[in-house]
């Protein structure tokens, strides 16, 4: 255990977050996401919700401050009647760590293409639909 580090951040995940550089992306995937077939590196986080994982990840990495497209969700597929209420929770977590950031939404297959290029995918046990997130890592700015 490490002092001050959220315990759901496994040693493997902490290593990956540390390895990532400015501009690298990581996917926080829900339980329906095809992570195993898309991921360059797959981290299993079964039993952990996507909001809990998002909160833990954003507690240790900043978003890319030079790219407004640094927090990406999948657009609702046309004709789908799902209302992704989890997005409200994501917005609260995002505002906690990055109050100037905003959520970007991209089309499903563009999302998949971008996810395939991500540094890693965290496969959570999240059951909500449209709960996948792509986060682009920024720089730690020393003062």
VMD Tcl script that builds the backbone (N, CA, C; Angstrom):
set m [mol new atoms 429]
animate dup $m
set s [atomselect $m all]
$s set {name element resname resid chain x y z} {
  {N N UNK 1 A 0.848 -1.191 0.000}
  {CA C UNK 1 A 0.000 0.000 0.000}
  {C C UNK 1 A 0.885 1.242 0.000}
  {N N UNK 2 A 0.401 2.253 -0.632}
  {CA C UNK 2 A 1.087 3.537 -0.650}
  {C C UNK 2 A 0.218 4.586 0.029}
  {N N UNK 3 A 0.819 5.440 0.746}
  {CA C UNK 3 A 0.122 6.510 1.438}
  {C C UNK 3 A -0.391 7.536 0.418}
  {N N UNK 4 A -1.666 7.880 0.532}
  {CA C UNK 4 A -2.240 8.911 -0.324}
  {C C UNK 4 A -2.641 8.453 -1.713}
  {N N UNK 5 A -2.470 7.172 -2.029}
  {CA C UNK 5 A -2.830 6.638 -3.346}
  {C C UNK 5 A -4.107 5.815 -3.196}
  {N N UNK 6 A -5.072 6.083 -4.059}
  {CA C UNK 6 A -6.317 5.329 -4.032}
  {C C UNK 6 A -5.998 3.835 -4.192}
  {N N UNK 7 A -6.482 2.978 -3.287}
  {CA C UNK 7 A -6.120 1.556 -3.329}
  {C C UNK 7 A -6.650 0.797 -4.540}
  {N N UNK 8 A -7.578 1.352 -5.302}
  {CA C UNK 8 A -8.010 0.631 -6.508}
  {C C UNK 8 A -7.014 0.796 -7.651}
  {N N UNK 9 A -6.039 1.687 -7.491}
  {CA C UNK 9 A -4.970 1.813 -8.486}
  {C C UNK 9 A -3.948 0.715 -8.206}
  {N N UNK 10 A -4.046 -0.348 -8.958}
  {CA C UNK 10 A -3.157 -1.498 -8.767}
  {C C UNK 10 A -1.725 -1.130 -9.142}
  {N N UNK 11 A -0.756 -1.912 -8.675}
  {CA C UNK 11 A 0.633 -1.647 -9.070}
  {C C UNK 11 A 0.811 -1.615 -10.596}
  {N N UNK 12 A 0.141 -2.536 -11.295}
  {CA C UNK 12 A 0.222 -2.572 -12.760}
  {C C UNK 12 A -0.322 -1.277 -13.367}
  {N N UNK 13 A -1.451 -0.808 -12.854}
  {CA C UNK 13 A -2.045 0.413 -13.387}
  {C C UNK 13 A -1.204 1.638 -13.047}
  {N N UNK 14 A -0.672 1.712 -11.842}
  {CA C UNK 14 A 0.206 2.829 -11.481}
  {C C UNK 14 A 1.432 2.879 -12.382}
  {N N UNK 15 A 1.975 1.718 -12.707}
  {CA C UNK 15 A 3.125 1.650 -13.620}
  {C C UNK 15 A 2.754 2.214 -14.985}
  {N N UNK 16 A 1.613 1.809 -15.491}
  {CA C UNK 16 A 1.175 2.277 -16.810}
  {C C UNK 16 A 0.915 3.779 -16.795}
  {N N UNK 17 A 0.240 4.273 -15.769}
  {CA C UNK 17 A -0.022 5.714 -15.681}
  {C C UNK 17 A 1.283 6.502 -15.595}
  {N N UNK 18 A 2.282 5.939 -14.919}
  {CA C UNK 18 A 3.589 6.589 -14.825}
  {C C UNK 18 A 4.331 6.560 -16.154}
  {N N UNK 19 A 4.204 5.474 -16.889}
  {CA C UNK 19 A 4.872 5.341 -18.189}
  {C C UNK 19 A 4.297 6.280 -19.237}
  {N N UNK 20 A 3.011 6.543 -19.128}
  {CA C UNK 20 A 2.355 7.383 -20.132}
  {C C UNK 20 A 2.982 8.772 -20.145}
  {N N UNK 21 A 3.128 9.304 -21.349}
  {CA C UNK 21 A 3.641 10.656 -21.494}
  {C C UNK 21 A 2.545 11.622 -21.899}
  {N N UNK 22 A 2.920 12.886 -22.013}
  {CA C UNK 22 A 1.994 13.935 -22.428}
  {C C UNK 22 A 1.385 13.574 -23.778}
  {N N UNK 23 A 0.060 13.562 -23.827}
  {CA C UNK 23 A -0.649 13.246 -25.067}
  {C C UNK 23 A -1.054 11.794 -25.205}
  {N N UNK 24 A -0.500 10.910 -24.374}
  {CA C UNK 24 A -0.930 9.513 -24.412}
  {C C UNK 24 A -2.341 9.407 -23.844}
  {N N UNK 25 A -3.088 8.440 -24.346}
  {CA C UNK 25 A -4.478 8.263 -23.915}
  {C C UNK 25 A -4.679 6.902 -23.266}
  {N N UNK 26 A -5.624 6.872 -22.335}
  {CA C UNK 26 A -6.031 5.632 -21.687}
  {C C UNK 26 A -7.559 5.561 -21.719}
  {N N UNK 27 A -8.084 4.366 -21.939}
  {CA C UNK 27 A -9.520 4.145 -21.970}
  {C C UNK 27 A -9.951 3.545 -20.634}
  {N N UNK 28 A -10.968 4.130 -20.045}
  {CA C UNK 28 A -11.640 3.518 -18.899}
  {C C UNK 28 A -12.911 2.920 -19.487}
  {N N UNK 29 A -12.928 1.587 -19.592}
  {CA C UNK 29 A -13.971 0.902 -20.344}
  {C C UNK 29 A -15.016 0.274 -19.438}
  {N N UNK 30 A -16.252 0.262 -19.928}
  {CA C UNK 30 A -17.313 -0.427 -19.202}
  {C C UNK 30 A -17.239 -1.927 -19.500}
  {N N UNK 31 A -18.095 -2.679 -18.846}
  {CA C UNK 31 A -18.067 -4.126 -18.972}
  {C C UNK 31 A -18.436 -4.661 -20.337}
  {N N UNK 32 A -19.061 -3.854 -21.186}
  {CA C UNK 32 A -19.443 -4.296 -22.526}
  {C C UNK 32 A -18.401 -3.965 -23.586}
  {N N UNK 33 A -17.409 -3.163 -23.242}
  {CA C UNK 33 A -16.412 -2.710 -24.211}
  {C C UNK 33 A -15.504 -3.869 -24.636}
  {N N UNK 34 A -15.195 -3.975 -25.930}
  {CA C UNK 34 A -14.329 -5.073 -26.403}
  {C C UNK 34 A -12.846 -4.806 -26.129}
  {N N UNK 35 A -12.510 -4.631 -24.873}
  {CA C UNK 35 A -11.160 -4.253 -24.485}
  {C C UNK 35 A -10.096 -5.261 -24.866}
  {N N UNK 36 A -10.353 -6.541 -24.665}
  {CA C UNK 36 A -9.343 -7.559 -24.944}
  {C C UNK 36 A -8.950 -7.579 -26.412}
  {N N UNK 37 A -9.892 -7.307 -27.301}
  {CA C UNK 37 A -9.576 -7.339 -28.729}
  {C C UNK 37 A -9.028 -6.013 -29.241}
  {N N UNK 38 A -9.139 -4.947 -28.464}
  {CA C UNK 38 A -8.687 -3.630 -28.912}
  {C C UNK 38 A -7.420 -3.139 -28.232}
  {N N UNK 39 A -7.174 -3.577 -27.017}
  {CA C UNK 39 A -6.130 -2.968 -26.188}
  {C C UNK 39 A -4.723 -3.354 -26.617}
  {N N UNK 40 A -3.836 -2.358 -26.626}
  {CA C UNK 40 A -2.404 -2.635 -26.732}
  {C C UNK 40 A -1.940 -3.230 -25.402}
  {N N UNK 41 A -2.473 -2.666 -24.309}
  {CA C UNK 41 A -2.234 -3.165 -22.952}
  {C C UNK 41 A -3.581 -3.165 -22.251}
  {N N UNK 42 A -3.932 -4.270 -21.631}
  {CA C UNK 42 A -5.215 -4.395 -20.948}
  {C C UNK 42 A -4.993 -4.566 -19.448}
  {N N UNK 43 A -5.670 -3.731 -18.664}
  {CA C UNK 43 A -5.635 -3.834 -17.215}
  {C C UNK 43 A -7.023 -4.238 -16.757}
  {N N UNK 44 A -7.147 -5.361 -16.067}
  {CA C UNK 44 A -8.435 -5.819 -15.567}
  {C C UNK 44 A -8.734 -5.109 -14.256}
  {N N UNK 45 A -9.948 -4.595 -14.164}
  {CA C UNK 45 A -10.426 -3.951 -12.936}
  {C C UNK 45 A -11.867 -4.388 -12.692}
  {N N UNK 46 A -12.094 -5.674 -12.826}
  {CA C UNK 46 A -13.425 -6.241 -12.625}
  {C C UNK 46 A -13.917 -5.918 -11.226}
  {N N UNK 47 A -15.193 -5.610 -11.108}
  {CA C UNK 47 A -15.763 -5.309 -9.802}
  {C C UNK 47 A -15.610 -3.854 -9.392}
  {N N UNK 48 A -14.901 -3.077 -10.195}
  {CA C UNK 48 A -14.721 -1.652 -9.903}
  {C C UNK 48 A -15.569 -0.863 -10.892}
  {N N UNK 49 A -16.293 0.127 -10.388}
  {CA C UNK 49 A -17.134 0.940 -11.269}
  {C C UNK 49 A -16.283 1.916 -12.067}
  {N N UNK 50 A -16.801 2.343 -13.190}
  {CA C UNK 50 A -16.092 3.332 -14.010}
  {C C UNK 50 A -15.949 4.667 -13.271}
  {N N UNK 51 A -16.985 5.172 -12.568}
  {CA C UNK 51 A -16.781 6.418 -11.823}
  {C C UNK 51 A -15.677 6.314 -10.765}
  {N N UNK 52 A -15.623 5.201 -10.042}
  {CA C UNK 52 A -14.571 5.029 -9.032}
  {C C UNK 52 A -13.199 5.019 -9.699}
  {N N UNK 53 A -13.093 4.353 -10.849}
  {CA C UNK 53 A -11.809 4.304 -11.554}
  {C C UNK 53 A -11.441 5.674 -12.103}
  {N N UNK 54 A -12.414 6.379 -12.654}
  {CA C UNK 54 A -12.146 7.728 -13.155}
  {C C UNK 54 A -11.633 8.623 -12.040}
  {N N UNK 55 A -12.281 8.575 -10.900}
  {CA C UNK 55 A -11.855 9.390 -9.767}
  {C C UNK 55 A -10.423 9.045 -9.358}
  {N N UNK 56 A -10.107 7.759 -9.309}
  {CA C UNK 56 A -8.762 7.325 -8.926}
  {C C UNK 56 A -7.718 7.770 -9.952}
  {N N UNK 57 A -8.018 7.592 -11.227}
  {CA C UNK 57 A -7.065 7.970 -12.285}
  {C C UNK 57 A -6.822 9.471 -12.279}
  {N N UNK 58 A -7.899 10.265 -12.206}
  {CA C UNK 58 A -7.733 11.721 -12.228}
  {C C UNK 58 A -7.089 12.256 -10.956}
  {N N UNK 59 A -7.040 11.433 -9.911}
  {CA C UNK 59 A -6.358 11.868 -8.686}
  {C C UNK 59 A -4.839 11.847 -8.848}
  {N N UNK 60 A -4.341 11.171 -9.883}
  {CA C UNK 60 A -2.884 11.065 -10.055}
  {C C UNK 60 A -2.357 11.587 -11.385}
  {N N UNK 61 A -3.223 11.828 -12.370}
  {CA C UNK 61 A -2.733 12.390 -13.637}
  {C C UNK 61 A -3.569 13.610 -14.034}
  {N N UNK 62 A -2.936 14.594 -14.671}
  {CA C UNK 62 A -3.682 15.733 -15.195}
  {C C UNK 62 A -4.168 15.431 -16.615}
  {N N UNK 63 A -5.198 16.168 -17.043}
  {CA C UNK 63 A -5.607 16.099 -18.445}
  {C C UNK 63 A -4.704 17.002 -19.273}
  {N N UNK 64 A -4.604 16.687 -20.557}
  {CA C UNK 64 A -3.798 17.486 -21.481}
  {C C UNK 64 A -4.366 18.898 -21.568}
  {N N UNK 65 A -3.642 19.839 -21.041}
  {CA C UNK 65 A -4.109 21.226 -20.992}
  {C C UNK 65 A -4.023 21.929 -22.345}
  {N N UNK 66 A -3.375 21.298 -23.336}
  {CA C UNK 66 A -3.217 21.910 -24.652}
  {C C UNK 66 A -4.188 21.354 -25.685}
  {N N UNK 67 A -5.059 20.462 -25.264}
  {CA C UNK 67 A -5.997 19.824 -26.189}
  {C C UNK 67 A -7.384 19.792 -25.548}
  {N N UNK 68 A -8.335 20.497 -26.138}
  {CA C UNK 68 A -9.698 20.507 -25.601}
  {C C UNK 68 A -10.380 19.151 -25.737}
  {N N UNK 69 A -9.834 18.281 -26.581}
  {CA C UNK 69 A -10.390 16.959 -26.816}
  {C C UNK 69 A -9.679 15.937 -25.915}
  {N N UNK 70 A -9.651 16.228 -24.598}
  {CA C UNK 70 A -8.870 15.419 -23.653}
  {C C UNK 70 A -9.715 14.507 -22.765}
  {N N UNK 71 A -11.028 14.575 -22.913}
  {CA C UNK 71 A -11.958 13.748 -22.141}
  {C C UNK 71 A -13.091 13.382 -23.088}
  {N N UNK 72 A -13.085 12.145 -23.574}
  {CA C UNK 72 A -13.944 11.776 -24.701}
  {C C UNK 72 A -14.893 10.642 -24.329}
  {N N UNK 73 A -16.150 10.845 -24.685}
  {CA C UNK 73 A -17.195 9.838 -24.509}
  {C C UNK 73 A -17.738 9.437 -25.877}
  {N N UNK 74 A -18.375 8.270 -25.942}
  {CA C UNK 74 A -18.988 7.814 -27.178}
  {C C UNK 74 A -20.377 8.444 -27.324}
  {N N UNK 75 A -20.655 9.025 -28.496}
  {CA C UNK 75 A -21.988 9.569 -28.767}
  {C C UNK 75 A -23.018 8.463 -28.709}
  {N N UNK 76 A -24.218 8.831 -28.344}
  {CA C UNK 76 A -25.335 7.889 -28.373}
  {C C UNK 76 A -25.625 7.539 -29.826}
  {N N UNK 77 A -25.738 6.256 -30.090}
  {CA C UNK 77 A -26.024 5.793 -31.442}
  {C C UNK 77 A -27.413 6.284 -31.840}
  {N N UNK 78 A -27.524 6.792 -33.067}
  {CA C UNK 78 A -28.798 7.327 -33.559}
  {C C UNK 78 A -29.901 6.285 -33.412}
  {N N UNK 79 A -31.020 6.702 -32.822}
  {CA C UNK 79 A -32.163 5.818 -32.612}
  {C C UNK 79 A -32.141 5.096 -31.271}
  {N N UNK 80 A -31.016 5.141 -30.578}
  {CA C UNK 80 A -30.921 4.501 -29.271}
  {C C UNK 80 A -31.649 5.373 -28.247}
  {N N UNK 81 A -32.421 4.762 -27.382}
  {CA C UNK 81 A -33.213 5.519 -26.400}
  {C C UNK 81 A -32.550 5.580 -25.020}
  {N N UNK 82 A -31.348 5.048 -24.908}
  {CA C UNK 82 A -30.634 5.063 -23.629}
  {C C UNK 82 A -30.310 6.491 -23.224}
  {N N UNK 83 A -30.524 6.787 -21.952}
  {CA C UNK 83 A -30.127 8.076 -21.388}
  {C C UNK 83 A -28.958 7.789 -20.444}
  {N N UNK 84 A -27.726 8.139 -20.857}
  {CA C UNK 84 A -26.564 7.812 -20.021}
  {C C UNK 84 A -26.417 8.752 -18.817}
  {N N UNK 85 A -27.164 8.464 -17.763}
  {CA C UNK 85 A -27.122 9.300 -16.560}
  {C C UNK 85 A -25.751 9.269 -15.892}
  {N N UNK 86 A -24.949 8.259 -16.206}
  {CA C UNK 86 A -23.605 8.177 -15.646}
  {C C UNK 86 A -22.757 9.376 -16.074}
  {N N UNK 87 A -23.107 9.999 -17.191}
  {CA C UNK 87 A -22.358 11.172 -17.657}
  {C C UNK 87 A -22.425 12.315 -16.645}
  {N N UNK 88 A -23.538 12.431 -15.913}
  {CA C UNK 88 A -23.632 13.456 -14.866}
  {C C UNK 88 A -22.597 13.197 -13.768}
  {N N UNK 89 A -22.431 11.934 -13.418}
  {CA C UNK 89 A -21.435 11.559 -12.414}
  {C C UNK 89 A -20.037 11.870 -12.927}
  {N N UNK 90 A -19.785 11.560 -14.194}
  {CA C UNK 90 A -18.480 11.860 -14.793}
  {C C UNK 90 A -18.198 13.360 -14.762}
  {N N UNK 91 A -19.218 14.144 -15.043}
  {CA C UNK 91 A -19.036 15.597 -15.043}
  {C C UNK 91 A -18.670 16.099 -13.647}
  {N N UNK 92 A -19.290 15.543 -12.622}
  {CA C UNK 92 A -18.950 15.919 -11.241}
  {C C UNK 92 A -17.494 15.576 -10.923}
  {N N UNK 93 A -17.070 14.392 -11.315}
  {CA C UNK 93 A -15.687 13.969 -11.060}
  {C C UNK 93 A -14.718 14.833 -11.863}
  {N N UNK 94 A -15.050 15.081 -13.103}
  {CA C UNK 94 A -14.210 15.927 -13.953}
  {C C UNK 94 A -14.059 17.319 -13.352}
  {N N UNK 95 A -15.141 17.887 -12.885}
  {CA C UNK 95 A -15.098 19.230 -12.276}
  {C C UNK 95 A -14.282 19.258 -10.992}
  {N N UNK 96 A -14.237 18.139 -10.272}
  {CA C UNK 96 A -13.454 18.039 -9.039}
  {C C UNK 96 A -11.956 18.213 -9.317}
  {N N UNK 97 A -11.481 17.628 -10.419}
  {CA C UNK 97 A -10.054 17.650 -10.733}
  {C C UNK 97 A -9.673 18.641 -11.831}
  {N N UNK 98 A -10.548 18.833 -12.782}
  {CA C UNK 98 A -10.255 19.653 -13.958}
  {C C UNK 98 A -11.452 20.564 -14.263}
  {N N UNK 99 A -11.676 21.579 -13.438}
  {CA C UNK 99 A -12.892 22.384 -13.576}
  {C C UNK 99 A -13.035 23.120 -14.906}
  {N N UNK 100 A -11.961 23.309 -15.638}
  {CA C UNK 100 A -12.041 24.012 -16.930}
  {C C UNK 100 A -12.241 23.052 -18.099}
  {N N UNK 101 A -12.162 21.762 -17.845}
  {CA C UNK 101 A -12.293 20.762 -18.905}
  {C C UNK 101 A -13.763 20.559 -19.275}
  {N N UNK 102 A -13.966 19.990 -20.438}
  {CA C UNK 102 A -15.327 19.651 -20.864}
  {C C UNK 102 A -15.315 18.275 -21.516}
  {N N UNK 103 A -16.494 17.671 -21.604}
  {CA C UNK 103 A -16.629 16.350 -22.195}
  {C C UNK 103 A -16.879 16.488 -23.690}
  {N N UNK 104 A -16.116 15.747 -24.456}
  {CA C UNK 104 A -16.270 15.679 -25.907}
  {C C UNK 104 A -16.988 14.368 -26.223}
  {N N UNK 105 A -17.804 14.357 -27.278}
  {CA C UNK 105 A -18.513 13.142 -27.688}
  {C C UNK 105 A -18.182 12.861 -29.152}
  {N N UNK 106 A -17.789 11.607 -29.444}
  {CA C UNK 106 A -17.511 11.244 -30.832}
  {C C UNK 106 A -18.285 9.988 -31.221}
  {N N UNK 107 A -18.500 9.843 -32.511}
  {CA C UNK 107 A -19.262 8.743 -33.088}
  {C C UNK 107 A -18.638 7.396 -32.705}
  {N N UNK 108 A -19.473 6.387 -32.574}
  {CA C UNK 108 A -19.087 5.069 -32.058}
  {C C UNK 108 A -17.854 4.480 -32.737}
  {N N UNK 109 A -17.834 4.400 -34.072}
  {CA C UNK 109 A -16.719 3.741 -34.741}
  {C C UNK 109 A -15.465 4.614 -34.749}
  {N N UNK 110 A -15.618 5.919 -34.720}
  {CA C UNK 110 A -14.468 6.810 -34.535}
  {C C UNK 110 A -13.898 6.606 -33.134}
  {N N UNK 111 A -14.799 6.398 -32.173}
  {CA C UNK 111 A -14.382 6.131 -30.797}
  {C C UNK 111 A -13.554 4.850 -30.745}
  {N N UNK 112 A -14.054 3.787 -31.381}
  {CA C UNK 112 A -13.329 2.521 -31.389}
  {C C UNK 112 A -11.952 2.671 -32.038}
  {N N UNK 113 A -11.893 3.398 -33.158}
  {CA C UNK 113 A -10.601 3.614 -33.823}
  {C C UNK 113 A -9.621 4.324 -32.899}
  {N N UNK 114 A -10.115 5.312 -32.191}
  {CA C UNK 114 A -9.255 6.055 -31.272}
  {C C UNK 114 A -8.836 5.176 -30.082}
  {N N UNK 115 A -9.754 4.369 -29.577}
  {CA C UNK 115 A -9.458 3.479 -28.454}
  {C C UNK 115 A -8.380 2.464 -28.829}
  {N N UNK 116 A -8.373 1.998 -30.073}
  {CA C UNK 116 A -7.355 1.039 -30.518}
  {C C UNK 116 A -5.953 1.641 -30.462}
  {N N UNK 117 A -5.862 2.951 -30.545}
  {CA C UNK 117 A -4.567 3.635 -30.507}
  {C C UNK 117 A -4.161 4.055 -29.093}
  {N N UNK 118 A -5.041 3.852 -28.129}
  {CA C UNK 118 A -4.755 4.267 -26.752}
  {C C UNK 118 A -3.579 3.473 -26.191}
  {N N UNK 119 A -2.891 4.081 -25.255}
  {CA C UNK 119 A -1.755 3.432 -24.595}
  {C C UNK 119 A -2.202 2.169 -23.867}
  {N N UNK 120 A -3.387 2.222 -23.263}
  {CA C UNK 120 A -3.906 1.075 -22.516}
  {C C UNK 120 A -5.417 1.198 -22.358}
  {N N UNK 121 A -6.034 0.086 -22.000}
  {CA C UNK 121 A -7.464 0.031 -21.694}
  {C C UNK 121 A -7.617 -0.563 -20.294}
  {N N UNK 122 A -8.396 0.126 -19.466}
  {CA C UNK 122 A -8.755 -0.398 -18.140}
  {C C UNK 122 A -10.150 -0.984 -18.270}
  {N N UNK 123 A -10.280 -2.286 -18.110}
  {CA C UNK 123 A -11.570 -2.967 -18.229}
  {C C UNK 123 A -12.229 -3.016 -16.851}
  {N N UNK 124 A -13.198 -2.119 -16.627}
  {CA C UNK 124 A -13.913 -2.102 -15.346}
  {C C UNK 124 A -15.114 -3.038 -15.408}
  {N N UNK 125 A -15.783 -3.167 -14.307}
  {CA C UNK 125 A -17.003 -3.967 -14.249}
  {C C UNK 125 A -18.257 -3.119 -14.407}
  {N N UNK 126 A -18.099 -1.899 -14.918}
  {CA C UNK 126 A -19.236 -0.978 -15.033}
  {C C UNK 126 A -20.333 -1.557 -15.921}
  {N N UNK 127 A -21.590 -1.521 -15.430}
  {CA C UNK 127 A -22.725 -2.073 -16.162}
  {C C UNK 127 A -23.500 -1.022 -16.961}
  {N N UNK 128 A -23.299 0.251 -16.678}
  {CA C UNK 128 A -24.031 1.298 -17.397}
  {C C UNK 128 A -23.599 1.347 -18.858}
  {N N UNK 129 A -24.568 1.638 -19.730}
  {CA C UNK 129 A -24.242 1.811 -21.145}
  {C C UNK 129 A -23.651 3.201 -21.373}
  {N N UNK 130 A -22.852 3.309 -22.414}
  {CA C UNK 130 A -22.178 4.563 -22.778}
  {C C UNK 130 A -21.313 5.078 -21.629}
  {N N UNK 131 A -20.654 4.160 -20.957}
  {CA C UNK 131 A -19.849 4.525 -19.793}
  {C C UNK 131 A -18.350 4.561 -20.098}
  {N N UNK 132 A -17.969 4.357 -21.360}
  {CA C UNK 132 A -16.559 4.362 -21.739}
  {C C UNK 132 A -16.019 5.785 -21.801}
  {N N UNK 133 A -14.760 5.935 -21.386}
  {CA C UNK 133 A -14.115 7.257 -21.361}
  {C C UNK 133 A -12.715 7.121 -21.944}
  {N N UNK 134 A -12.320 8.074 -22.753}
  {CA C UNK 134 A -10.924 8.198 -23.166}
  {C C UNK 134 A -10.386 9.451 -22.497}
  {N N UNK 135 A -9.259 9.291 -21.805}
  {CA C UNK 135 A -8.621 10.394 -21.095}
  {C C UNK 135 A -7.232 10.615 -21.699}
  {N N UNK 136 A -6.924 11.859 -22.047}
  {CA C UNK 136 A -5.608 12.201 -22.588}
  {C C UNK 136 A -4.771 12.848 -21.487}
  {N N UNK 137 A -3.618 12.234 -21.214}
  {CA C UNK 137 A -2.742 12.703 -20.140}
  {C C UNK 137 A -2.020 13.995 -20.525}
  {N N UNK 138 A -1.936 14.884 -19.556}
  {CA C UNK 138 A -1.240 16.149 -19.736}
  {C C UNK 138 A 0.092 16.166 -19.014}
  {N N UNK 139 A 0.593 17.369 -18.828}
  {CA C UNK 139 A 1.881 17.583 -18.160}
  {C C UNK 139 A 1.672 18.003 -16.718}
  {N N UNK 140 A 2.576 17.558 -15.875}
  {CA C UNK 140 A 2.640 18.070 -14.513}
  {C C UNK 140 A 3.410 19.394 -14.608}
  {N N UNK 141 A 2.805 20.460 -14.197}
  {CA C UNK 141 A 3.455 21.767 -14.272}
  {C C UNK 141 A 3.988 22.107 -12.891}
  {N N UNK 142 A 5.280 22.242 -12.822}
  {CA C UNK 142 A 5.952 22.577 -11.564}
  {C C UNK 142 A 6.028 24.098 -11.437}
  {N N UNK 143 A 5.780 24.597 -10.264}
  {CA C UNK 143 A 5.811 26.057 -10.052}
  {C C UNK 143 A 7.017 26.454 -9.271}
}
mol reanalyze $m
mol bondsrecalc $m
mol representation Tube
mol addrep $m
